[in-house]
Amino acid sequence: MALAFRKMHGAGNDFVVLDARTAPIPLTPAGAAWLADRHRGVGCEQIIRIEASDRADAFMRIFNPDGSEAGACGNATRCVAQLLMEESGRSAVVIETLAGLLPARRGVGGLIEVDMGPPRLSWQEVPLAQAMDTLHLPLGLGPVADPAACSMGNPHATFFVDRLDHLPLAEIGAQLEHHPLFPDRANIGFAQVLAPDAIRLRVWERGAGLTQACGSGACAAVVNAHRRGLTGRRVRVAMPGGELAITWRPEDGHVLMEGPAELSFWGELDAARLAA
């Protein structure tokens, strides 16, 4: 059976988007791996399945290429918000995720702003395997050490480095994603603070690897940088795929993320491959 899909990206972080609001779309780990494969499938960093919701305009389910589910993805949220806004003709929508309800609105110049909610800062909320100060984790590997941790609906550890260039990011990220300190695994961020309002960032996403951009990782980097006194509350975060504007709002503690959402192409695929 032919199944329609959309290929989208937010700052280079790319997704295959499936619409399961009117009929279920089974997805096995093998099906996810095939779909994400850039040589044999469509190719993406994560698979997004839009489902019906009683609490919001839609429910967004996020799958990694290994078939595991992610609780949050800021770049994908902007892409789904873009689709829902175009479909409804509205300039604001609410998307339900495993991490909760995420309001989104159309901003200046066609950019999409998502309210990612407040960060979770306690060790239980990240979560970590044992009680400790989330601002300074006793963790390091090779040239990096002393990360800060928080959850943006998914666990993040952010290392602050003098220079991003020439660091073995993939090697470090792959090992630390599975460190015993992170019972649910973790996204590993590497942040170079350029100014009080500017950060360069690379993120190793759990289950996906090194990405062009990571929306929740950008939010976590700004939260952790501000907690350490390295930046203000509004920061431009530059990643290989593009730039996001992150604001950690002081009045309610919510993190706002603004950036692009683009449709690359659409097409049809064999639905039987997804359930195989």
C-alpha positions in Angstrom: 0.0 0.0 0.0 1.3 3.4 -0.9 1.7 5.7 2.1 2.2 9.5 1.8 5.1 11.1 3.6 6.7 14.5 3.9 10.5 15.1 4.3 11.1 18.2 6.4 13.9 19.9 8.3 14.5 22.5 11.0 17.9 24.1 10.6 19.2 20.9 8.9 17.8 18.5 11.5 15.7 16.4 9.1 12.6 14.2 9.5 10.2 11.9 7.7 6.7 13.0 8.8 3.9 10.4 8.6 0.2 11.4 9.2 -1.6 8.7 11.3 -4.6 10.8 12.4 -7.1 8.9 10.3 -5.6 5.5 10.2 -2.8 3.8 12.3 0.7 3.4 10.8 2.6 0.6 12.5 6.3 1.1 12.8 8.8 -1.6 13.8 12.4 -1.0 14.7 13.4 -2.6 11.4 10.9 -0.4 9.6 12.3 2.7 11.3 15.9 1.8 10.4 14.9 1.3 6.7 13.0 4.6 6.6 15.9 6.5 8.2 18.6 4.9 5.9 19.8 7.5 3.5 20.8 4.9 0.9 18.0 2.4 1.0 15.1 4.4 2.5 14.1 8.1 2.5 16.8 9.2 5.0 16.3 11.2 8.2 17.6 11.7 11.7 14.2 11.0 13.2 10.7 9.8 12.2 7.7 11.8 13.2 4.2 10.3 13.4 1.3 12.7 13.8 -1.6 11.2 15.7 -5.0 12.4 16.9 -5.2 14.1 20.3 -8.0 14.9 22.7 -5.9 17.6 24.4 -4.3 19.5 21.5 -4.4 20.0 17.8 -2.4 16.8 17.3 -0.1 14.4 19.1 3.5 14.1 17.8 5.3 10.8 18.3 9.1 10.8 17.8 11.1 7.7 16.7 14.9 7.4 16.5 16.4 5.4 13.6 16.9 2.5 16.1 13.2 2.4 16.7 13.4 3.9 20.2 11.0 6.8 21.1 12.2 10.3 22.1 10.2 12.5 24.5 10.8 15.8 22.8 12.3 17.3 19.7 12.2 21.0 19.2 13.0 21.1 15.5 10.4 18.5 14.7 7.8 20.4 16.8 8.3 23.5 14.6 7.9 21.3 11.5 4.7 19.8 12.7 3.4 23.2 13.9 4.1 24.5 10.4 2.0 21.7 8.8 -0.9 22.2 11.3 -0.9 26.0 10.8 -1.0 25.6 7.0 -3.8 23.0 7.3 -5.9 25.1 9.7 -5.1 28.6 8.5 -4.3 29.6 12.1 -1.1 31.2 13.3 -1.0 29.3 16.6 -1.4 25.6 17.5 -0.8 23.3 20.5 1.0 20.0 20.0 0.9 17.1 22.5 4.1 15.1 23.1 5.3 12.6 25.6 6.9 15.6 27.3 3.6 17.5 27.6 1.7 20.2 25.7 3.8 22.5 23.5 2.2 25.8 22.3 3.6 27.1 19.0 3.0 30.2 17.0 4.1 31.8 13.7 6.7 34.5 14.4 8.4 37.2 12.3 9.6 36.3 8.8 7.8 32.9 8.8 9.9 31.5 11.7 8.1 29.3 14.2 8.3 29.8 18.0 7.7 26.9 20.4 7.2 27.2 24.1 9.2 24.2 25.3 8.1 24.7 28.9 10.3 24.9 32.0 13.5 22.9 32.2 13.7 20.1 34.7 16.8 20.7 36.9 16.7 18.1 39.7 18.7 14.9 39.4 15.5 12.9 39.5 14.0 14.8 36.7 16.9 14.6 34.2 17.1 11.6 35.3 20.4 10.7 36.8 21.3 7.4 38.4 22.0 9.0 41.8 21.6 12.2 43.7 24.1 14.9 42.7 24.3 18.6 41.7 23.1 18.8 38.1 25.2 21.9 37.5 28.4 20.0 37.9 28.4 16.3 37.0 31.4 14.2 37.9 31.8 13.0 34.3 34.4 13.4 31.7 36.1 11.7 28.7 39.3 12.7 27.0 39.4 16.5 26.5 35.9 17.2 28.0 34.8 17.2 31.6 32.4 18.8 34.2 29.1 19.0 32.2 25.8 20.4 33.4 22.6 18.5 33.0 18.9 19.3 32.6 15.8 17.8 30.9 13.9 19.6 28.2 11.5 16.6 28.0 14.5 14.5 27.3 17.8 14.2 29.2 20.7 16.5 28.2 24.3 16.9 29.4 26.2 20.0 28.2 29.9 20.2 28.1 31.4 23.7 27.8 34.6 23.8 25.8 37.1 26.4 24.7 36.9 25.3 21.0 34.7 22.9 19.2 37.0 22.3 16.3 39.0 19.1 16.3 37.2 17.5 19.2 36.3 13.8 18.6 32.6 14.6 19.1 31.2 11.4 17.7 33.5 9.2 19.7 32.8 11.0 23.0 29.1 11.3 22.3 28.6 7.6 21.4 30.3 6.5 24.7 28.7 9.0 27.0 25.2 8.5 25.7 25.2 5.1 27.3 27.1 6.1 30.5 25.7 4.4 33.7 25.0 7.9 35.1 22.1 8.2 32.6 19.5 5.4 33.1 17.5 6.6 30.1 20.7 7.4 28.0 21.3 11.1 27.3 21.8 13.7 24.5 25.4 14.9 24.8 26.0 18.6 23.9 29.3 20.4 23.3 28.9 24.2 23.6 31.5 27.0 22.9 30.3 30.3 24.4 31.3 33.1 22.0 29.6 36.0 23.9 26.9 36.5 26.5 24.3 36.2 23.7 26.0 33.7 21.3 26.9 30.0 21.5 28.3 27.5 19.0 26.8 24.0 19.6 27.1 20.4 18.4 24.9 17.7 19.8 25.1 13.9 19.8 21.5 12.8 20.0 20.7 9.5 21.7 19.6 7.0 19.2 20.4 9.2 16.2 24.1 10.3 16.5 25.7 13.7 15.6 23.1 16.1 14.2 23.0 19.2 12.0 20.9 20.9 14.7 19.1 19.9 17.9 16.3 22.2 19.2 16.0 20.7 22.7 19.8 20.6 22.9 20.0 24.3 22.1 17.5 25.0 24.8 19.5 22.9 27.3 22.7 24.6 26.3 21.3 28.0 27.0 19.7 26.9 30.3 22.9 25.4 31.5 25.1 28.2 30.3 22.9 30.8 32.1 22.9 28.7 35.3 26.7 28.8 35.2 26.8 32.6 34.6 28.2 32.2 31.1 25.4 33.9 29.1 22.2 35.9 29.5 18.7 34.5 29.0 18.4 35.3 25.3 21.0 33.6 23.2 21.6 32.9 19.5 22.7 29.3 19.1 24.7 28.5 15.9 24.8 24.9 14.7 26.0 23.4 11.4 22.5 23.4 10.0 21.5 26.9 11.0 20.7 29.1 13.9 18.0 29.1 16.6 17.1 31.9 19.0 16.5 30.6 22.6 15.0 32.7 25.4 14.7 31.4 29.0 11.9 33.6 30.2 12.4 34.8 33.8 8.8 35.4 34.7 7.7 31.8 34.5 10.8 29.8 33.7 9.6 28.7 30.3 12.1 28.2 27.4 11.1 29.7 24.0 12.7 28.4 20.9 12.5 30.2 17.5 13.7 29.0 14.2 12.8 27.8 10.7 10.7 24.9 9.5 11.1 23.8 5.9 9.5 21.2 3.6 12.1 19.5 1.5 9.9 17.2 -0.6 7.0 14.8 -0.4 6.2 11.4 -1.9 4.9 7.9 -1.3 6.5 4.8 0.3 5.6 1.2 0.7 3.7 1.0 4.0 4.5 -2.7 4.4 8.2 -2.0 4.8 7.4 0.0 8.0 5.7 -2.9 9.7 8.1 -5.6 8.4 
